[in-house]
């Protein structure tokens, strides 16, 4: 699994990198066919959005790409919310891949 963690207007510290990696392990635990993960952490510098911090992630899994984004005043809270969103999407995707059970047609009783 390739993992890219980058920052925009932000330096990605080793502690922040470890936090994101440990949180994304939950997704790999639920679905092991993750090919590529790209995480972008952003601090918005606009006046009306003072202190808004955003985390977005694009995950390439077998069959599709999954994207989620989250923003909060605290970057760690934004990462937590992002991982929750991604986890729900990955579990739903896994369920769609495994849902191959079709009901068999009922046989008619002949008299």
C-alpha positions in Angstrom: 0.0 0.0 0.0 1.4 3.4 -1.0 0.7 6.2 1.4 1.3 9.9 0.6 0.7 12.5 3.4 1.2 16.1 2.3 0.5 19.5 3.8 -0.7 22.7 2.2 0.4 25.8 4.3 1.4 23.3 6.9 4.5 21.3 7.7 3.7 17.6 8.3 5.5 16.7 11.5 6.5 13.1 12.4 3.9 13.1 15.2 1.2 14.2 12.7 2.3 11.6 10.2 2.2 8.9 12.9 -1.3 10.0 14.0 -2.7 9.8 10.4 -1.0 6.5 9.8 -2.4 5.0 13.0 -5.9 6.2 12.2 -5.7 4.8 8.6 -4.8 1.4 9.9 -8.4 1.0 10.9 -9.4 1.2 7.2 -6.8 -1.4 6.2 -8.1 -3.6 9.0 -11.6 -3.5 7.5 -10.6 -3.9 3.8 -7.2 -5.2 2.9 -7.3 -4.5 -0.8 -6.2 -0.8 -0.5 -3.8 0.1 -3.3 -3.0 3.8 -2.7 -3.8 6.4 -0.1 -3.3 10.2 -0.6 -3.9 12.5 2.4 -3.8 16.3 2.1 -3.8 18.4 5.3 -4.6 22.1 4.8 -4.7 25.2 6.9 -6.9 27.8 5.3 -5.5 31.3 5.7 -8.7 33.3 4.8 -10.0 35.9 7.2 -13.6 34.7 7.3 -12.4 31.1 7.9 -9.9 31.9 10.6 -8.3 28.8 12.0 -10.2 26.4 9.7 -8.2 23.2 9.2 -9.1 20.7 6.6 -8.2 17.1 5.9 -9.0 15.3 2.7 -8.2 11.8 1.6 -8.4 9.9 -1.7 -8.2 6.1 -1.4 -7.7 3.8 -4.4 -9.2 0.4 -3.6 -9.8 -2.5 -5.9 -12.7 -1.5 -8.0 -13.1 2.2 -7.3 -11.7 5.4 -5.7 -13.1 6.7 -2.4 -12.8 10.4 -1.5 -13.7 12.2 1.8 -13.0 15.5 3.3 -13.5 17.1 6.7 -12.8 20.4 8.3 -12.7 21.6 11.9 -11.0 24.2 14.0 -8.7 21.4 15.3 -6.7 19.4 12.8 -6.7 16.2 14.9 -10.6 16.4 15.1 -10.7 16.9 11.4 -8.6 13.8 10.9 -10.8 11.8 13.2 -13.9 12.8 11.4 -12.3 12.1 8.0 -11.3 8.6 9.1 -14.9 7.9 10.3 -16.3 9.0 6.9 -13.8 6.9 5.0 -14.4 3.9 7.3 -18.2 4.0 6.5 -17.5 4.3 2.8 -15.0 1.4 2.8 -17.3 -0.9 4.8 -20.2 -0.1 2.4 -18.0 -0.8 -0.6 -16.8 -4.1 0.9 -20.5 -5.0 1.4 -21.3 -4.3 -2.2 -18.4 -6.5 -3.4 -19.4 -9.4 -1.2 -23.2 -9.2 -1.8 -23.5 -11.9 -4.3 -26.4 -13.8 -2.6 -29.4 -13.9 -4.8 -32.7 -15.5 -3.7 -33.4 -18.6 -5.6 -36.7 -18.6 -7.5 -39.5 -20.4 -5.8 -40.6 -23.6 -7.4 -44.3 -23.8 -8.2 -46.1 -26.8 -6.7 -47.7 -28.8 -9.5 -50.9 -30.6 -8.6 
